[in-house]
Amino acid sequence: MNTDEHLTFQSFLTTCDFAGSVILLEGKRAVLEEDKPRLTALGELLCREMKHARFRSGNAPGADELFSGGVAKVDPDRMEVILPYAGHRRQSSAGYQTHALDDISLAAEPEVTYYTRSDSRKAKLVDDFAGGITNRFTIKAAYLLRDTVKVIGTRSGISKATFALFYDDLNNPGQGGTGHTMQVCKNNAVPFADQTVWMGWLK
């Protein structure tokens, strides 16, 4: 599932640290207790060693919050979050640059809708949400659309991700919102790696 399971930290820096680079940091809500400090340590390491890149997350509890917390220890101004709706977990995104799905015109962003509904199981949810139907079922589409924006950006000014680093459930990989985001990466040629790669950078 990784782009390159032998990717070294130095190679990652050489390839990905340039003006305009965006590193997506995200993953599962459920994080193993022993892994929590490692996610924070990665965010801190990246923000300290990368001189040009900015960092992006989805503001979810768990992996997103831990990664973001590490970045914030060094420079919170380089952290941006994509929200499924304005005010989402406001306290956890305080001090970061934020973009809410409410402020994005889906009609003007056909790629966002296309890559979110590419799975037939999600298509109706996305179509209903984009058509203005809001209920406890269609709200799931807001999170999926948010995940797509995190990867491909928007025509209206959110940059495409350069590289994505994930914390996945290695016993059941590629599932849920994290799996959806990985698939969007694959469909849009955004390289990515999970913790089997980046945890080696912390040694």
KEGU-780939 format. One record per residue (C-alpha): residue in three letters; x, z, y. Coordinates in steps of 0.02 Angstrom, whole numbers. Example, Ala and Ser with C-alpha at 12.3 -4.5 7.8 and 13.67 -1.06 7.14 Angstrom:
<sites>
<site><resn>ALA</resn><c1>615</c1><c3>390</c3><c2>-225</c2></site>
<site><resn>SER</resn><c1>684</c1><c3>357</c3><c2>-53</c2></site>
</sites>
This chain:
<sites>
<site><resn>MET</resn><c1>0</c1><c3>0</c3><c2>0</c2></site>
<site><resn>ASN</resn><c1>149</c1><c3>25</c3><c2>115</c2></site>
<site><resn>THR</resn><c1>225</c1><c3>-117</c3><c2>213</c2></site>
<site><resn>ASP</resn><c1>397</c1><c3>-68</c3><c2>150</c2></site>
<site><resn>GLU</resn><c1>421</c1><c3>88</c3><c2>48</c2></site>
<site><resn>HIS</resn><c1>608</c1><c3>85</c3><c2>88</c2></site>
<site><resn>LEU</resn><c1>586</c1><c3>73</c3><c2>277</c2></site>
<site><resn>THR</resn><c1>714</c1><c3>185</c3><c2>361</c2></site>
<site><resn>PHE</resn><c1>684</c1><c3>279</c3><c2>521</c2></site>
<site><resn>GLN</resn><c1>825</c1><c3>185</c3><c2>608</c2></site>
<site><resn>SER</resn><c1>751</c1><c3>18</c3><c2>556</c2></site>
<site><resn>PHE</resn><c1>580</c1><c3>75</c3><c2>618</c2></site>
<site><resn>LEU</resn><c1>654</c1><c3>124</c3><c2>787</c2></site>
<site><resn>THR</resn><c1>748</c1><c3>-40</c3><c2>804</c2></site>
<site><resn>THR</resn><c1>592</c1><c3>-142</c3><c2>764</c2></site>
<site><resn>CYS</resn><c1>457</c1><c3>-43</c3><c2>853</c2></site>
<site><resn>ASP</resn><c1>528</c1><c3>42</c3><c2>1007</c2></site>
<site><resn>PHE</resn><c1>504</c1><c3>-81</c3><c2>1149</c2></site>
<site><resn>ALA</resn><c1>405</c1><c3>-88</c3><c2>1311</c2></site>
<site><resn>GLY</resn><c1>221</c1><c3>-108</c3><c2>1270</c2></site>
<site><resn>SER</resn><c1>238</c1><c3>-46</c3><c2>1091</c2></site>
<site><resn>VAL</resn><c1>93</c1><c3>60</c3><c2>1024</c2></site>
<site><resn>ILE</resn><c1>113</c1><c3>168</c3><c2>869</c2></site>
<site><resn>LEU</resn><c1>-49</c1><c3>219</c3><c2>784</c2></site>
<site><resn>LEU</resn><c1>-44</c1><c3>393</c3><c2>706</c2></site>
<site><resn>GLU</resn><c1>-193</c1><c3>439</c3><c2>600</c2></site>
<site><resn>GLY</resn><c1>-261</c1><c3>492</c3><c2>433</c2></site>
<site><resn>LYS</resn><c1>-369</c1><c3>607</c3><c2>331</c2></site>
<site><resn>ARG</resn><c1>-462</c1><c3>757</c3><c2>398</c2></site>
<site><resn>ALA</resn><c1>-411</c1><c3>857</c3><c2>245</c2></site>
<site><resn>VAL</resn><c1>-225</c1><c3>892</c3><c2>256</c2></site>
<site><resn>LEU</resn><c1>-131</c1><c3>992</c3><c2>125</c2></site>
<site><resn>GLU</resn><c1>-76</c1><c3>1158</c3><c2>200</c2></site>
<site><resn>GLU</resn><c1>107</c1><c3>1125</c3><c2>162</c2></site>
<site><resn>ASP</resn><c1>97</c1><c3>955</c3><c2>247</c2></site>
<site><resn>LYS</resn><c1>25</c1><c3>1013</c3><c2>413</c2></site>
<site><resn>PRO</resn><c1>192</c1><c3>1057</c3><c2>494</c2></site>
<site><resn>ARG</resn><c1>261</c1><c3>888</c3><c2>439</c2></site>
<site><resn>LEU</resn><c1>127</c1><c3>790</c3><c2>532</c2></site>
<site><resn>THR</resn><c1>163</c1><c3>885</c3><c2>691</c2></site>
<site><resn>ALA</resn><c1>349</c1><c3>863</c3><c2>663</c2></site>
<site><resn>LEU</resn><c1>328</c1><c3>674</c3><c2>646</c2></site>
<site><resn>GLY</resn><c1>234</c1><c3>661</c3><c2>810</c2></site>
<site><resn>GLU</resn><c1>368</c1><c3>763</c3><c2>895</c2></site>
<site><resn>LEU</resn><c1>510</c1><c3>662</c3><c2>816</c2></site>
<site><resn>LEU</resn><c1>435</c1><c3>495</c3><c2>864</c2></site>
<site><resn>CYS</resn><c1>400</c1><c3>544</c3><c2>1044</c2></site>
<site><resn>ARG</resn><c1>574</c1><c3>618</c3><c2>1063</c2></site>
<site><resn>GLU</resn><c1>670</c1><c3>472</c3><c2>985</c2></site>
<site><resn>MET</resn><c1>564</c1><c3>325</c3><c2>1044</c2></site>
<site><resn>LYS</resn><c1>598</c1><c3>290</c3><c2>1226</c2></site>
<site><resn>HIS</resn><c1>468</c1><c3>156</c3><c2>1261</c2></site>
<site><resn>ALA</resn><c1>324</c1><c3>167</c3><c2>1136</c2></site>
<site><resn>ARG</resn><c1>157</c1><c3>248</c3><c2>1168</c2></site>
<site><resn>PHE</resn><c1>55</c1><c3>334</c3><c2>1034</c2></site>
<site><resn>ARG</resn><c1>-127</c1><c3>316</c3><c2>985</c2></site>
<site><resn>SER</resn><c1>-250</c1><c3>416</c3><c2>882</c2></site>
<site><resn>GLY</resn><c1>-436</c1><c3>431</c3><c2>849</c2></site>
<site><resn>ASN</resn><c1>-458</c1><c3>614</c3><c2>901</c2></site>
<site><resn>ALA</resn><c1>-522</c1><c3>670</c3><c2>730</c2></site>
<site><resn>PRO</resn><c1>-485</c1><c3>843</c3><c2>662</c2></site>
<site><resn>GLY</resn><c1>-349</c1><c3>853</c3><c2>531</c2></site>
<site><resn>ALA</resn><c1>-212</c1><c3>722</c3><c2>531</c2></site>
<site><resn>ASP</resn><c1>-254</c1><c3>644</c3><c2>700</c2></site>
<site><resn>GLU</resn><c1>-249</c1><c3>810</c3><c2>789</c2></site>
<site><resn>LEU</resn><c1>-88</c1><c3>866</c3><c2>704</c2></site>
<site><resn>PHE</resn><c1>3</c1><c3>703</c3><c2>744</c2></site>
<site><resn>SER</resn><c1>-58</c1><c3>709</c3><c2>924</c2></site>
<site><resn>GLY</resn><c1>-5</c1><c3>890</c3><c2>943</c2></site>
<site><resn>GLY</resn><c1>173</c1><c3>841</c3><c2>897</c2></site>
<site><resn>VAL</resn><c1>176</c1><c3>702</c3><c2>1027</c2></site>
<site><resn>ALA</resn><c1>104</c1><c3>820</c3><c2>1157</c2></site>
<site><resn>LYS</resn><c1>246</c1><c3>944</c3><c2>1130</c2></site>
<site><resn>VAL</resn><c1>364</c1><c3>812</c3><c2>1201</c2></site>
<site><resn>ASP</resn><c1>258</c1><c3>707</c3><c2>1320</c2></site>
<site><resn>PRO</resn><c1>67</c1><c3>713</c3><c2>1319</c2></site>
<site><resn>ASP</resn><c1>62</c1><c3>570</c3><c2>1445</c2></site>
<site><resn>ARG</resn><c1>116</c1><c3>450</c3><c2>1307</c2></site>
<site><resn>MET</resn><c1>-33</c1><c3>495</c3><c2>1196</c2></site>
<site><resn>GLU</resn><c1>-195</c1><c3>397</c3><c2>1202</c2></site>
<site><resn>VAL</resn><c1>-353</c1><c3>423</c3><c2>1100</c2></site>
<site><resn>ILE</resn><c1>-494</c1><c3>303</c3><c2>1059</c2></site>
<site><resn>LEU</resn><c1>-659</c1><c3>397</c3><c2>1055</c2></site>
<site><resn>PRO</resn><c1>-817</c1><c3>346</c3><c2>959</c2></site>
<site><resn>TYR</resn><c1>-916</c1><c3>406</c3><c2>1111</c2></site>
<site><resn>ALA</resn><c1>-879</c1><c3>488</c3><c2>1278</c2></site>
<site><resn>GLY</resn><c1>-851</c1><c3>675</c3><c2>1266</c2></site>
<site><resn>HIS</resn><c1>-805</c1><c3>671</c3><c2>1081</c2></site>
<site><resn>ARG</resn><c1>-709</c1><c3>832</c3><c2>1043</c2></site>
<site><resn>ARG</resn><c1>-669</c1><c3>844</c3><c2>1228</c2></site>
<site><resn>GLN</resn><c1>-556</c1><c3>995</c3><c2>1214</c2></site>
<site><resn>SER</resn><c1>-442</c1><c3>915</c3><c2>1085</c2></site>
<site><resn>SER</resn><c1>-415</c1><c3>759</c3><c2>1191</c2></site>
<site><resn>ALA</resn><c1>-385</c1><c3>851</c3><c2>1355</c2></site>
<site><resn>GLY</resn><c1>-228</c1><c3>790</c3><c2>1441</c2></site>
<site><resn>TYR</resn><c1>-223</c1><c3>624</c3><c2>1348</c2></site>
<site><resn>GLN</resn><c1>-272</c1><c3>450</c3><c2>1407</c2></site>
<site><resn>THR</resn><c1>-442</c1><c3>414</c3><c2>1330</c2></site>
<site><resn>HIS</resn><c1>-547</c1><c3>259</c3><c2>1296</c2></site>
<site><resn>ALA</resn><c1>-726</c1><c3>283</c3><c2>1236</c2></site>
<site><resn>LEU</resn><c1>-824</c1><c3>156</c3><c2>1137</c2></site>
<site><resn>ASP</resn><c1>-967</c1><c3>180</c3><c2>1262</c2></site>
<site><resn>ASP</resn><c1>-860</c1><c3>94</c3><c2>1393</c2></site>
<site><resn>ILE</resn><c1>-825</c1><c3>-58</c3><c2>1284</c2></site>
<site><resn>SER</resn><c1>-947</c1><c3>-203</c3><c2>1286</c2></site>
<site><resn>LEU</resn><c1>-961</c1><c3>-253</c3><c2>1104</c2></site>
<site><resn>ALA</resn><c1>-1042</c1><c3>-417</c3><c2>1156</c2></site>
<site><resn>ALA</resn><c1>-880</c1><c3>-460</c3><c2>1245</c2></site>
<site><resn>GLU</resn><c1>-772</c1><c3>-405</c3><c2>1097</c2></site>
<site><resn>PRO</resn><c1>-823</c1><c3>-516</c3><c2>950</c2></site>
<site><resn>GLU</resn><c1>-662</c1><c3>-478</c3><c2>855</c2></site>
<site><resn>VAL</resn><c1>-701</c1><c3>-292</c3><c2>853</c2></site>
<site><resn>THR</resn><c1>-871</c1><c3>-321</c3><c2>777</c2></site>
<site><resn>TYR</resn><c1>-805</c1><c3>-455</c3><c2>657</c2></site>
<site><resn>TYR</resn><c1>-667</c1><c3>-349</c3><c2>582</c2></site>
<site><resn>THR</resn><c1>-779</c1><c3>-196</c3><c2>570</c2></site>
<site><resn>ARG</resn><c1>-921</c1><c3>-284</c3><c2>478</c2></site>
<site><resn>SER</resn><c1>-808</c1><c3>-383</c3><c2>360</c2></site>
<site><resn>ASP</resn><c1>-860</c1><c3>-265</c3><c2>220</c2></site>
<site><resn>SER</resn><c1>-1040</c1><c3>-310</c3><c2>175</c2></site>
<site><resn>ARG</resn><c1>-1083</c1><c3>-126</c3><c2>151</c2></site>
<site><resn>LYS</resn><c1>-1045</c1><c3>-95</c3><c2>335</c2></site>
<site><resn>ALA</resn><c1>-1119</c1><c3>-253</c3><c2>409</c2></site>
<site><resn>LYS</resn><c1>-1298</c1><c3>-192</c3><c2>433</c2></site>
<site><resn>LEU</resn><c1>-1242</c1><c3>-26</c3><c2>509</c2></site>
<site><resn>VAL</resn><c1>-1131</c1><c3>-117</c3><c2>633</c2></site>
<site><resn>ASP</resn><c1>-1264</c1><c3>-247</c3><c2>676</c2></site>
<site><resn>ASP</resn><c1>-1396</c1><c3>-113</c3><c2>703</c2></site>
<site><resn>PHE</resn><c1>-1280</c1><c3>-8</c3><c2>811</c2></site>
<site><resn>ALA</resn><c1>-1225</c1><c3>-159</c3><c2>913</c2></site>
<site><resn>GLY</resn><c1>-1408</c1><c3>-203</c3><c2>934</c2></site>
<site><resn>GLY</resn><c1>-1445</c1><c3>-35</c3><c2>1014</c2></site>
<site><resn>ILE</resn><c1>-1515</c1><c3>60</c3><c2>865</c2></site>
<site><resn>THR</resn><c1>-1444</c1><c3>237</c3><c2>868</c2></site>
<site><resn>ASN</resn><c1>-1482</c1><c3>363</c3><c2>732</c2></site>
<site><resn>ARG</resn><c1>-1391</c1><c3>474</c3><c2>608</c2></site>
<site><resn>PHE</resn><c1>-1350</c1><c3>323</c3><c2>500</c2></site>
<site><resn>THR</resn><c1>-1293</c1><c3>198</c3><c2>632</c2></site>
<site><resn>ILE</resn><c1>-1182</c1><c3>327</c3><c2>719</c2></site>
<site><resn>LYS</resn><c1>-1063</c1><c3>298</c3><c2>573</c2></site>
<site><resn>ALA</resn><c1>-1037</c1><c3>124</c3><c2>643</c2></site>
<site><resn>ALA</resn><c1>-969</c1><c3>199</c3><c2>805</c2></site>
<site><resn>TYR</resn><c1>-829</c1><c3>282</c3><c2>706</c2></site>
<site><resn>LEU</resn><c1>-790</c1><c3>122</c3><c2>611</c2></site>
<site><resn>LEU</resn><c1>-789</c1><c3>19</c3><c2>771</c2></site>
<site><resn>ARG</resn><c1>-676</c1><c3>151</c3><c2>850</c2></site>
<site><resn>ASP</resn><c1>-557</c1><c3>133</c3><c2>702</c2></site>
<site><resn>THR</resn><c1>-552</c1><c3>-55</c3><c2>723</c2></site>
<site><resn>VAL</resn><c1>-515</c1><c3>-41</c3><c2>909</c2></site>
<site><resn>LYS</resn><c1>-370</c1><c3>77</c3><c2>869</c2></site>
<site><resn>VAL</resn><c1>-287</c1><c3>-66</c3><c2>774</c2></site>
<site><resn>ILE</resn><c1>-332</c1><c3>-228</c3><c2>862</c2></site>
<site><resn>GLY</resn><c1>-366</c1><c3>-165</c3><c2>1038</c2></site>
<site><resn>THR</resn><c1>-487</c1><c3>-256</c3><c2>1153</c2></site>
<site><resn>ARG</resn><c1>-492</c1><c3>-407</c3><c2>1265</c2></site>
<site><resn>SER</resn><c1>-530</c1><c3>-288</c3><c2>1408</c2></site>
<site><resn>GLY</resn><c1>-360</c1><c3>-204</c3><c2>1408</c2></site>
<site><resn>ILE</resn><c1>-326</c1><c3>-94</c3><c2>1255</c2></site>
<site><resn>SER</resn><c1>-166</c1><c3>-158</c3><c2>1174</c2></site>
<site><resn>LYS</resn><c1>-153</c1><c3>-206</c3><c2>991</c2></site>
<site><resn>ALA</resn><c1>-57</c1><c3>-80</c3><c2>884</c2></site>
<site><resn>THR</resn><c1>122</c1><c3>-124</c3><c2>842</c2></site>
<site><resn>PHE</resn><c1>136</c1><c3>-14</c3><c2>687</c2></site>
<site><resn>ALA</resn><c1>25</c1><c3>116</c3><c2>603</c2></site>
<site><resn>LEU</resn><c1>81</c1><c3>276</c3><c2>515</c2></site>
<site><resn>PHE</resn><c1>-50</c1><c3>357</c3><c2>404</c2></site>
<site><resn>TYR</resn><c1>-77</c1><c3>520</c3><c2>314</c2></site>
<site><resn>ASP</resn><c1>-180</c1><c3>471</c3><c2>163</c2></site>
<site><resn>ASP</resn><c1>-250</c1><c3>558</c3><c2>9</c2></site>
<site><resn>LEU</resn><c1>-121</c1><c3>500</c3><c2>-118</c2></site>
<site><resn>ASN</resn><c1>-235</c1><c3>549</c3><c2>-263</c2></site>
<site><resn>ASN</resn><c1>-372</c1><c3>435</c3><c2>-198</c2></site>
<site><resn>PRO</resn><c1>-288</c1><c3>317</c3><c2>-77</c2></site>
<site><resn>GLY</resn><c1>-365</c1><c3>189</c3><c2>40</c2></site>
<site><resn>GLN</resn><c1>-537</c1><c3>267</c3><c2>51</c2></site>
<site><resn>GLY</resn><c1>-656</c1><c3>312</c3><c2>194</c2></site>
<site><resn>GLY</resn><c1>-613</c1><c3>286</c3><c2>376</c2></site>
<site><resn>THR</resn><c1>-426</c1><c3>288</c3><c2>340</c2></site>
<site><resn>GLY</resn><c1>-448</c1><c3>153</c3><c2>209</c2></site>
<site><resn>HIS</resn><c1>-552</c1><c3>50</c3><c2>331</c2></site>
<site><resn>THR</resn><c1>-415</c1><c3>64</c3><c2>463</c2></site>
<site><resn>MET</resn><c1>-283</c1><c3>13</c3><c2>336</c2></site>
<site><resn>GLN</resn><c1>-387</c1><c3>-139</c3><c2>290</c2></site>
<site><resn>VAL</resn><c1>-402</c1><c3>-188</c3><c2>474</c2></site>
<site><resn>CYS</resn><c1>-212</c1><c3>-174</c3><c2>484</c2></site>
<site><resn>LYS</resn><c1>-194</c1><c3>-290</c3><c2>334</c2></site>
<site><resn>ASN</resn><c1>-318</c1><c3>-415</c3><c2>405</c2></site>
<site><resn>ASN</resn><c1>-228</c1><c3>-421</c3><c2>571</c2></site>
<site><resn>ALA</resn><c1>-46</c1><c3>-418</c3><c2>515</c2></site>
<site><resn>VAL</resn><c1>-12</c1><c3>-244</c3><c2>584</c2></site>
<site><resn>PRO</resn><c1>123</c1><c3>-164</c3><c2>475</c2></site>
<site><resn>PHE</resn><c1>90</c1><c3>12</c3><c2>414</c2></site>
<site><resn>ALA</resn><c1>156</c1><c3>150</c3><c2>302</c2></site>
<site><resn>ASP</resn><c1>92</c1><c3>314</c3><c2>233</c2></site>
<site><resn>GLN</resn><c1>178</c1><c3>481</c3><c2>206</c2></site>
<site><resn>THR</resn><c1>274</c1><c3>420</c3><c2>54</c2></site>
<site><resn>VAL</resn><c1>381</c1><c3>329</c3><c2>183</c2></site>
<site><resn>TRP</resn><c1>380</c1><c3>434</c3><c2>342</c2></site>
<site><resn>MET</resn><c1>402</c1><c3>604</c3><c2>261</c2></site>
<site><resn>GLY</resn><c1>574</c1><c3>542</c3><c2>211</c2></site>
<site><resn>TRP</resn><c1>616</c1><c3>523</c3><c2>395</c2></site>
<site><resn>LEU</resn><c1>598</c1><c3>710</c3><c2>422</c2></site>
<site><resn>LYS</resn><c1>736</c1><c3>762</c3><c2>302</c2></site>
</sites>
